[in-house]
Amino acid sequence: MAFAAGAMIFVVVDEIIPETHGKEYARLVTFGVIIGFVIMMFLDNFIEPILSNLIGPVT
């Protein structure tokens, strides 16, 4: 399942948004996407349960 998720992220970043990998910014864009994904996972897995306990279920 993790392999499929990684493949999907690669397809989105590399194929659907091709102008991000132009010229010398390819490595910077790749690291930016990875960092953004890690931040998103952190917020989803750690912040959302805390907010649920404080203000009730988030739908």
PyMOL CGO cylinders between C-alpha atoms (Angstrom):
from pymol import cmd
from pymol.cgo import CYLINDER

trace = [
    CYLINDER, 0.00, 0.00, 0.00, 2.85, 2.40, 0.81, 0.3, 1, 1, 1, 1, 1, 1,
    CYLINDER, 2.85, 2.40, 0.81, 4.45, 1.68, -2.55, 0.3, 1, 1, 1, 1, 1, 1,
    CYLINDER, 4.45, 1.68, -2.55, 1.22, 2.58, -4.34, 0.3, 1, 1, 1, 1, 1, 1,
    CYLINDER, 1.22, 2.58, -4.34, 0.95, 5.81, -2.36, 0.3, 1, 1, 1, 1, 1, 1,
    CYLINDER, 0.95, 5.81, -2.36, 4.53, 6.75, -3.21, 0.3, 1, 1, 1, 1, 1, 1,
    CYLINDER, 4.53, 6.75, -3.21, 3.97, 5.96, -6.87, 0.3, 1, 1, 1, 1, 1, 1,
    CYLINDER, 3.97, 5.96, -6.87, 0.86, 8.13, -6.92, 0.3, 1, 1, 1, 1, 1, 1,
    CYLINDER, 0.86, 8.13, -6.92, 2.69, 11.06, -5.34, 0.3, 1, 1, 1, 1, 1, 1,
    CYLINDER, 2.69, 11.06, -5.34, 5.46, 10.68, -7.92, 0.3, 1, 1, 1, 1, 1, 1,
    CYLINDER, 5.46, 10.68, -7.92, 2.96, 10.67, -10.80, 0.3, 1, 1, 1, 1, 1, 1,
    CYLINDER, 2.96, 10.67, -10.80, 1.21, 13.77, -9.50, 0.3, 1, 1, 1, 1, 1, 1,
    CYLINDER, 1.21, 13.77, -9.50, 4.40, 15.74, -8.92, 0.3, 1, 1, 1, 1, 1, 1,
    CYLINDER, 4.40, 15.74, -8.92, 6.33, 14.62, -11.98, 0.3, 1, 1, 1, 1, 1, 1,
    CYLINDER, 6.33, 14.62, -11.98, 3.69, 14.12, -14.67, 0.3, 1, 1, 1, 1, 1, 1,
    CYLINDER, 3.69, 14.12, -14.67, 0.72, 16.30, -13.78, 0.3, 1, 1, 1, 1, 1, 1,
    CYLINDER, 0.72, 16.30, -13.78, 2.80, 19.29, -12.66, 0.3, 1, 1, 1, 1, 1, 1,
    CYLINDER, 2.80, 19.29, -12.66, 5.74, 19.03, -15.11, 0.3, 1, 1, 1, 1, 1, 1,
    CYLINDER, 5.74, 19.03, -15.11, 6.77, 22.68, -14.94, 0.3, 1, 1, 1, 1, 1, 1,
    CYLINDER, 6.77, 22.68, -14.94, 7.91, 22.13, -11.34, 0.3, 1, 1, 1, 1, 1, 1,
    CYLINDER, 7.91, 22.13, -11.34, 10.78, 19.95, -12.54, 0.3, 1, 1, 1, 1, 1, 1,
    CYLINDER, 10.78, 19.95, -12.54, 12.14, 22.42, -15.05, 0.3, 1, 1, 1, 1, 1, 1,
    CYLINDER, 12.14, 22.42, -15.05, 15.74, 23.63, -15.07, 0.3, 1, 1, 1, 1, 1, 1,
    CYLINDER, 15.74, 23.63, -15.07, 17.68, 23.58, -11.80, 0.3, 1, 1, 1, 1, 1, 1,
    CYLINDER, 17.68, 23.58, -11.80, 14.76, 23.43, -9.34, 0.3, 1, 1, 1, 1, 1, 1,
    CYLINDER, 14.76, 23.43, -9.34, 13.97, 19.71, -9.58, 0.3, 1, 1, 1, 1, 1, 1,
    CYLINDER, 13.97, 19.71, -9.58, 15.70, 18.71, -6.33, 0.3, 1, 1, 1, 1, 1, 1,
    CYLINDER, 15.70, 18.71, -6.33, 14.25, 21.67, -4.43, 0.3, 1, 1, 1, 1, 1, 1,
    CYLINDER, 14.25, 21.67, -4.43, 10.73, 20.81, -5.61, 0.3, 1, 1, 1, 1, 1, 1,
    CYLINDER, 10.73, 20.81, -5.61, 11.18, 17.16, -4.65, 0.3, 1, 1, 1, 1, 1, 1,
    CYLINDER, 11.18, 17.16, -4.65, 12.28, 18.07, -1.13, 0.3, 1, 1, 1, 1, 1, 1,
    CYLINDER, 12.28, 18.07, -1.13, 9.46, 20.61, -0.87, 0.3, 1, 1, 1, 1, 1, 1,
    CYLINDER, 9.46, 20.61, -0.87, 6.86, 17.99, -1.74, 0.3, 1, 1, 1, 1, 1, 1,
    CYLINDER, 6.86, 17.99, -1.74, 8.34, 15.52, 0.75, 0.3, 1, 1, 1, 1, 1, 1,
    CYLINDER, 8.34, 15.52, 0.75, 8.41, 18.12, 3.54, 0.3, 1, 1, 1, 1, 1, 1,
    CYLINDER, 8.41, 18.12, 3.54, 4.86, 19.21, 2.72, 0.3, 1, 1, 1, 1, 1, 1,
    CYLINDER, 4.86, 19.21, 2.72, 3.66, 15.61, 2.82, 0.3, 1, 1, 1, 1, 1, 1,
    CYLINDER, 3.66, 15.61, 2.82, 5.33, 15.02, 6.20, 0.3, 1, 1, 1, 1, 1, 1,
    CYLINDER, 5.33, 15.02, 6.20, 3.74, 18.17, 7.62, 0.3, 1, 1, 1, 1, 1, 1,
    CYLINDER, 3.74, 18.17, 7.62, 0.34, 17.10, 6.30, 0.3, 1, 1, 1, 1, 1, 1,
    CYLINDER, 0.34, 17.10, 6.30, 0.69, 13.65, 7.91, 0.3, 1, 1, 1, 1, 1, 1,
    CYLINDER, 0.69, 13.65, 7.91, 1.78, 15.22, 11.21, 0.3, 1, 1, 1, 1, 1, 1,
    CYLINDER, 1.78, 15.22, 11.21, -1.21, 17.55, 11.27, 0.3, 1, 1, 1, 1, 1, 1,
    CYLINDER, -1.21, 17.55, 11.27, -3.62, 14.80, 10.30, 0.3, 1, 1, 1, 1, 1, 1,
    CYLINDER, -3.62, 14.80, 10.30, -2.38, 12.24, 12.81, 0.3, 1, 1, 1, 1, 1, 1,
    CYLINDER, -2.38, 12.24, 12.81, -1.49, 14.36, 15.82, 0.3, 1, 1, 1, 1, 1, 1,
    CYLINDER, -1.49, 14.36, 15.82, -3.35, 17.65, 15.74, 0.3, 1, 1, 1, 1, 1, 1,
    CYLINDER, -3.35, 17.65, 15.74, -6.78, 16.41, 14.62, 0.3, 1, 1, 1, 1, 1, 1,
    CYLINDER, -6.78, 16.41, 14.62, -7.26, 13.99, 17.57, 0.3, 1, 1, 1, 1, 1, 1,
    CYLINDER, -7.26, 13.99, 17.57, -6.31, 16.76, 20.00, 0.3, 1, 1, 1, 1, 1, 1,
    CYLINDER, -6.31, 16.76, 20.00, -8.87, 19.08, 18.43, 0.3, 1, 1, 1, 1, 1, 1,
    CYLINDER, -8.87, 19.08, 18.43, -11.49, 16.31, 18.52, 0.3, 1, 1, 1, 1, 1, 1,
    CYLINDER, -11.49, 16.31, 18.52, -11.05, 15.97, 22.25, 0.3, 1, 1, 1, 1, 1, 1,
    CYLINDER, -11.05, 15.97, 22.25, -11.30, 19.72, 22.79, 0.3, 1, 1, 1, 1, 1, 1,
    CYLINDER, -11.30, 19.72, 22.79, -14.19, 20.72, 20.52, 0.3, 1, 1, 1, 1, 1, 1,
    CYLINDER, -14.19, 20.72, 20.52, -15.83, 17.42, 19.63, 0.3, 1, 1, 1, 1, 1, 1,
    CYLINDER, -15.83, 17.42, 19.63, -15.73, 15.24, 16.55, 0.3, 1, 1, 1, 1, 1, 1,
    CYLINDER, -15.73, 15.24, 16.55, -14.61, 16.91, 13.34, 0.3, 1, 1, 1, 1, 1, 1,
    CYLINDER, -14.61, 16.91, 13.34, -16.64, 15.83, 10.34, 0.3, 1, 1, 1, 1, 1, 1,
]
cmd.load_cgo(trace, "trace")
